[in-house]
Amino acid sequence: MRDLFDRTFAGLSREYLLRQYFLALLLGGSLMYLIATSNNVHKVSNLIIMSISTLLYPYSRYVYERIANFIVGENQFIVNPLWFFGVKIVTIIGCWALAIFIAPVGLIWLYFSNAKQ
C-alpha cells in the first residue's frame, strides 16, 4: 500500500504541489466562501465536491500540462501577456472544475511513470 501511495500521490515534486495547491486554494477557497455564505440548499454537498476538486487539482493540472507539452513540444509562442494570462486562468478553472474526472488519469499516469524508475 505504501508503494502505491509513493508512486501516485507522492509522485510529484514538493515545489510543484505547493504551487498547484496554492492556486487551488485561491480558487476553491473563494468559491467555498461564497457557497458557505449563501442560502444554497445543497451547501454541504457543494462544499464536499469543491474540497475534493481542490485536493485533486494538482493531478488534473499535471495531466493538462503533460498533454500540452506533448502537443506543443519545445516551441515557444510570443503572445500578448493579457491573452496569455486569460488562457491560463481559463485552464486553471477548467482543471479545477473537472479535477474529479481528470485526476484519476493523472494518478494512473504517475503510477506507471514512477514504476519505470
N, C-alpha and C positions, 0 to 999 in steps of 0.2 A: 504494500500500500504506500509506503514511503517512496518507493521508486516511481510510482505513478504520479504522486504529488510533485516530486522533483523534476520529472520530465515535462509536466504540464504547467501547473500554476507557478512553479519556481523557474520556469524556462526562460523568462525574460530578465533583462538586466535591471538592477535596482534603480538606476537613473531613469530608464525608460518607464518603469512602473510608477515612479514618483511623479514624473511629468504628466503621464496619462491620467493618474488618479487626481492630480491637481485640476486638470481640465474637466474631468468627470464630476468632481465635487463642486466646481463652479457652476456647471450646467445643471447637474442633478440637484444640488443643494438649493439653488434658486428656484427651480421648479417645485421641489418638495416643500419649500417655504410657502410658495403660492398656493399649493394644494392644501397644506395644513391650515392656512388662514382662511380658506374659502368655506362655503357652505355645501361642499360636494358630498353627495350621499355615499359615494364609493371611496371615501377618503383613505381608509385603511388599505384597501386593495391597491389603489393607485400608489400609495407610498411604498408598499412592498415591491411592486413592479419597478418603480423608479429606483429603489435601493438595489435591486438585482441588476438593473441596467447599469447603474453606477459601478458596481463591483465587477461586472463583466466587460466594461467598456475597453480596458487596455487590450484585451484579447480580440475584440472585434476590430479595434483600430489596427492591431498587428496584421490581421487578415487583409484589411484595406490597403495598408502600406506595402505588403508583400505583392499583392496583385498590381497595384500602381507601379511599383518598381519593375515588375515583370513586363508590363506594357510599355512604360516609358524608357526603361533601361538607364543608360548613363547620360541621356540627353538632358540638356538644361534649357529652360524656357525663360525668356525675358518678357515679363508682362507687367502691367500696371499693378502696383502694390495693393491698391484698394480692391481690385478684382481678385488678386491672389488671396487676400485675407477673407474676402467674401466666400470664395470657393472653399477655403479652409474651414470656415465656420459652418458652412452647409455640410461638409463631410464629417465634421465633429458631431453635429447634431444628428446626422443620419446614422453614424456608427453607434452613438449612444442610444438612439431610439430603437435600433434593430439589434442591439447587443445580445439580447436573449436568443436570437436566431443565428447570429453570425459567430458569436464567441465559441460555441461548441466546435465549429470548424477550426478556429484558431487553436483551441486546446488539443484537438486531434493532430493538427499540423505540428504543434510544438512537441507533442509526444513522439511522433515519428521522426522529426528532425533531430531531437535530442537523443533518441535511441541510437542513431547512427554514430553519435560522437562518443 
